[in-house]
Amino acid sequence: MGIPKKKVVKEESREEVPEESSEDYYEGTVADEEFDLTDLEGVGPATAKRLMEAGYTTLESIAMSTPAELAVYAGIGEGVAQKIIQAARSKLNIDVMSAYDYYQQRKMVQRITTGSKALDELLGGGVETQSITEIYGPYGSGKTQFAHQMAVTVQLPEEKGGLGRAALFIDTEGTFRPERIIQIAERFGLDPEKALKNILYARAFTSDHQMIVTERAEPYIKERNIGLIIVDSLISHFRGEYVGRETLAERQQKLNKYLHKLLKLALGYNLAVIVTNQVVADPSAFFGDPNRPAGGHVLGHGVTARLYIKRGKKDRRVIKLVKSPYLPEGTVEVVITEGGIEDV
């Protein structure tokens, strides 16, 4: 498919590496498809088969699961599930670490260019892997344009700001347009046909369908070397299906579970997740911008970074960094052209 594959360092050969870096650790564990699940304590052939069918094909997916979740899929007790999870975590050396060790591990975080130098600077170099980046704004503000562009820039080689990897685009509103991908790919000097083939597309028709597509994405992530998952939009089906205050708790719980699933994939495969979000109008706001992101506190806490995009003067778009764990708030202006999002 024209996507460069990373060299996999097998688990049994790690001791031959003179100095194991965090990147070696990542490449040696995440993509090791030859690992046999029956090597884990408490996993027999039948249990391994059920786990594989449910999408638990790697040590990471098991290690980041919960006992209750694993028990349901494998048809075992929670006590046994806990032992299986612990065994997977032991093989991955997941334990308490010093801040310095975590700092070294953070060095394998990569960034994807947005196509705008000003926006890249605002985000500390681009959209981060191992995190969820949300962009919200009114209709027609450019959220889907941003999503289309990121599906292309992730395919750029690393020296040009990309990851050289493919994208998974989950479309909940029917707004994905291959024609737009072609225009943006031409701007960045990519073969439009290859760019389209390197984007896996899934149209989700309900919130349950949306969750199932995400839960079954793991085999495609490994097979197609996915470096970016896009959900456009995250909240659409949840808002349409859970109507009324009496369903709010159920909706938020389901949304929280979905966000955690996306974050597990981001951490387990060192990929980036971008979600677009709608806005709601605050009727009590007499002054200033009345728009607020939909999804409430659950979504606000669940995403790593949050961008707000709105229309500015002279067909410009104003993008504000509203939330980040370590970056200061800031605002930039961009324009949307035939080639995508560009600097003013």
LOLUMVO-677633 format. One record per residue (C-alpha): x, y negated, z negated; residue in three letters. Coordinates in steps of 0.1 Angstrom, whole numbers, padded with zeros to 4 digits, always signed. Layout:
BEGIN
XYZALA;...
This chain:
BEGIN
+0000+0000+0000MET;+0030-0023+0001GLY;+0032-0026-0037ILE;+0066-0021-0052PRO;+0067+0006-0078LYS;+0087+0003-0110LYS;+0112+0029-0118LYS;+0099+0051-0146VAL;+0123+0061-0173VAL;+0112+0096-0186LYS;+0107+0100-0223GLU;+0131+0129-0227GLU;+0159+0110-0210SER;+0158+0078-0231ARG;+0188+0089-0253GLU;+0210+0088-0222GLU;+0204+0050-0219VAL;+0233+0032-0238PRO;+0211+0005-0251GLU;+0173+0007-0251GLU;+0157-0026-0243SER;+0120-0033-0249SER;+0115-0031-0211GLU;+0130+0004-0210ASP;+0106+0013-0238TYR;+0076+0000-0219TYR;+0085+0017-0187GLU;+0093+0050-0204GLY;+0060+0053-0222THR;+0032+0036-0203VAL;+0034+0052-0169ALA;+0046+0087-0179ASP;+0020+0108-0161GLU;+0039+0140-0168GLU;+0031+0139-0205PHE;+0010+0169-0216ASP;-0018+0159-0241LEU;-0017+0194-0256THR;+0017+0184-0271ASP;-0001+0163-0296LEU;-0011+0179-0329GLU;-0048+0189-0328GLY;-0052+0188-0291VAL;-0059+0221-0273GLY;-0066+0227-0236PRO;-0104+0221-0239ALA;-0099+0189-0260THR;-0072+0176-0236ALA;-0096+0182-0206LYS;-0124+0161-0223ARG;-0100+0134-0232LEU;-0087+0132-0196MET;-0122+0131-0182GLU;-0130+0102-0206ALA;-0100+0083-0193GLY;-0075+0090-0222TYR;-0047+0100-0199THR;-0017+0083-0217THR;-0003+0081-0252LEU;-0011+0044-0252GLU;-0048+0049-0246SER;-0050+0073-0274ILE;-0028+0053-0298ALA;-0050+0022-0294MET;-0083+0041-0298SER;-0103+0044-0330THR;-0111+0077-0347PRO;-0148+0073-0342ALA;-0144+0066-0305GLU;-0120+0095-0299LEU;-0142+0118-0319ALA;-0172+0112-0297VAL;-0154+0117-0264TYR;-0134+0147-0276ALA;-0162+0164-0295GLY;-0141+0167-0327ILE;-0143+0154-0363GLY;-0130+0119-0372GLU;-0104+0135-0394GLY;-0089+0155-0365VAL;-0092+0124-0343ALA;-0072+0104-0368GLN;-0044+0129-0368LYS;-0043+0129-0330ILE;-0041+0091-0329ILE;-0014+0091-0356GLN;+0006+0117-0336ALA;+0004+0095-0304ALA;+0015+0065-0324ARG;+0044+0084-0338SER;+0056+0093-0304LYS;+0054+0057-0293LEU;+0072+0045-0324ASN;+0043+0022-0332ILE;+0049+0010-0368ASP;+0055-0020-0389VAL;+0084-0041-0374MET;+0103-0072-0382SER;+0094-0105-0365ALA;+0127-0103-0347TYR;+0118-0069-0333ASP;+0085-0082-0322TYR;+0102-0112-0306TYR;+0124-0088-0286GLN;+0093-0069-0276GLN;+0076-0101-0264ARG;+0104-0106-0239LYS;+0088-0081-0216MET;+0058-0104-0213VAL;+0056-0117-0177GLN;+0038-0147-0161ARG;+0019-0151-0129ILE;+0019-0184-0111THR;-0014-0202-0106THR;-0002-0218-0074GLY;-0001-0252-0091SER;+0032-0263-0107LYS;+0013-0287-0131ALA;-0010-0259-0142LEU;+0019-0235-0146ASP;+0037-0260-0169GLU;+0005-0264-0189LEU;+0004-0226-0194LEU;+0041-0223-0203GLY;+0050-0208-0170GLY;+0018-0192-0157GLY;-0008-0167-0168VAL;+0006-0143-0193GLU;+0005-0105-0193THR;-0006-0087-0224GLN;-0033-0113-0230SER;-0068-0124-0220ILE;-0070-0158-0203THR;-0105-0173-0201GLU;-0115-0202-0177ILE;-0150-0217-0183TYR;-0169-0245-0167GLY;-0201-0256-0150PRO;-0212-0241-0117TYR;-0193-0253-0087GLY;-0163-0264-0109SER;-0138-0239-0093GLY;-0137-0208-0117LYS;-0142-0183-0089THR;-0117-0202-0067GLN;-0092-0198-0095PHE;-0100-0160-0098ALA;-0095-0155-0060HIS;-0062-0173-0061GLN;-0049-0153-0090MET;-0058-0121-0072ALA;-0034-0132-0045VAL;-0005-0147-0065THR;-0001-0116-0086VAL;+0010-0099-0054GLN;+0038-0123-0048LEU;+0073-0110-0056PRO;+0087-0119-0090GLU;+0112-0145-0076GLU;+0081-0164-0062LYS;+0062-0163-0095GLY;+0042-0131-0090GLY;+0045-0096-0103LEU;+0046-0077-0070GLY;+0015-0058-0082ARG;-0021-0053-0072ALA;-0053-0067-0087ALA;-0087-0053-0099LEU;-0116-0077-0093PHE;-0148-0069-0112ILE;-0176-0091-0097ASP;-0208-0095-0117THR;-0223-0124-0097GLU;-0217-0114-0061GLY;-0194-0143-0055THR;-0162-0124-0043PHE;-0154-0133-0007ARG;-0126-0115+0013PRO;-0125-0144+0037GLU;-0113-0166+0009ARG;-0085-0141+0001ILE;-0074-0143+0037ILE;-0071-0181+0036GLN;-0052-0181+0003ILE;-0029-0152+0014ALA;-0019-0172+0045GLU;-0010-0202+0024ARG;+0014-0181+0003PHE;+0029-0163+0033GLY;+0014-0129+0026LEU;+0000-0105+0051ASP;-0038-0110+0048PRO;-0046-0074+0055GLU;-0022-0061+0029LYS;-0034-0087+0004ALA;-0070-0074+0008LEU;-0058-0038+0005LYS;-0040-0046-0027ASN;-0072-0059-0044ILE;-0095-0032-0058LEU;-0131-0045-0058TYR;-0160-0034-0080ALA;-0195-0049-0080ARG;-0211-0045-0115ALA;-0249-0047-0115PHE;-0255-0045-0153THR;-0235-0050-0185SER;-0233-0012-0190ASP;-0220-0008-0154HIS;-0195-0035-0161GLN;-0182-0017-0191MET;-0181+0017-0174ILE;-0160+0002-0145VAL;-0136-0012-0170THR;-0134+0020-0191GLU;-0127+0041-0159ARG;-0100+0017-0146ALA;-0070+0033-0162GLU;-0063+0059-0135PRO;-0065+0031-0109TYR;-0041+0010-0129ILE;-0015+0037-0128LYS;-0021+0048-0093GLU;-0023+0014-0077ARG;+0001-0005-0100ASN;-0025-0030-0111ILE;-0010-0061-0127GLY;-0041-0082-0131LEU;-0078-0075-0140ILE;-0103-0102-0132ILE;-0139-0103-0145VAL;-0160-0129-0127ASP;-0180-0136-0147SER;-0177-0120-0181LEU;-0209-0131-0197ILE;-0234-0132-0168SER;-0251-0098-0174HIS;-0249-0100-0212PHE;-0268-0133-0211ARG;-0294-0119-0187GLY;-0301-0087-0205GLU;-0300-0097-0241TYR;-0327-0124-0244VAL;-0339-0138-0277GLY;-0323-0143-0311ARG;-0333-0108-0322GLU;-0309-0093-0296THR;-0280-0117-0304LEU;-0262-0094-0329ALA;-0264-0064-0305GLU;-0251-0085-0276ARG;-0222-0100-0295GLN;-0212-0066-0309GLN;-0212-0051-0273LYS;-0193-0081-0260LEU;-0167-0078-0288ASN;-0162-0041-0279LYS;-0157-0050-0242TYR;-0131-0077-0250LEU;-0112-0052-0271HIS;-0112-0027-0242LYS;-0098-0054-0219LEU;-0071-0063-0244LEU;-0061-0026-0248LYS;-0055-0023-0211LEU;-0035-0056-0211ALA;-0013-0044-0239LEU;-0010-0008-0227GLY;+0000-0016-0192TYR;+0017-0050-0195ASN;-0009-0066-0173LEU;-0029-0099-0174ALA;-0066-0102-0178VAL;-0085-0132-0165ILE;-0122-0137-0173VAL;-0145-0165-0161THR;-0172-0178-0183ASN;-0203-0199-0180GLN;-0213-0229-0201VAL;-0243-0239-0223VAL;-0255-0274-0229ALA;-0255-0287-0265ASP;-0287-0307-0268PRO;-0274-0324-0300SER;-0244-0339-0282ALA;-0254-0376-0276PHE;-0219-0386-0267PHE;-0191-0369-0247GLY;-0193-0337-0228ASP;-0223-0315-0238PRO;-0209-0283-0222ASN;-0199-0255-0245ARG;-0185-0221-0235PRO;-0211-0193-0236ALA;-0204-0162-0258GLY;-0201-0179-0292GLY;-0174-0173-0317HIS;-0169-0136-0306VAL;-0156-0147-0272LEU;-0137-0176-0286GLY;-0118-0154-0310HIS;-0115-0125-0285GLY;-0096-0144-0257VAL;-0059-0154-0260THR;-0059-0186-0241ALA;-0089-0207-0230ARG;-0091-0232-0201LEU;-0119-0256-0194TYR;-0124-0267-0158ILE;-0147-0295-0145LYS;-0151-0319-0117ARG;-0131-0351-0117GLY;-0129-0381-0095LYS;-0124-0379-0057LYS;-0131-0342-0055ASP;-0104-0334-0080ARG;-0107-0308-0108ARG;-0096-0314-0143VAL;-0083-0284-0162ILE;-0078-0286-0200LYS;-0060-0261-0221LEU;-0084-0258-0251VAL;-0069-0228-0269LYS;-0035-0211-0271SER;-0016-0193-0299PRO;+0015-0214-0294TYR;+0010-0240-0266LEU;-0002-0276-0272PRO;-0034-0288-0257GLU;-0031-0306-0225GLY;-0048-0316-0193THR;-0039-0315-0156VAL;-0056-0325-0123GLU;-0057-0302-0093VAL;-0075-0301-0059VAL;-0092-0273-0041ILE;-0082-0270-0005THR;-0086-0244+0023GLU;-0054-0228+0009GLY;-0067-0227-0027GLY;-0059-0246-0058ILE;-0030-0270-0054GLU;-0014-0299-0072ASP;-0028-0334-0066VAL;
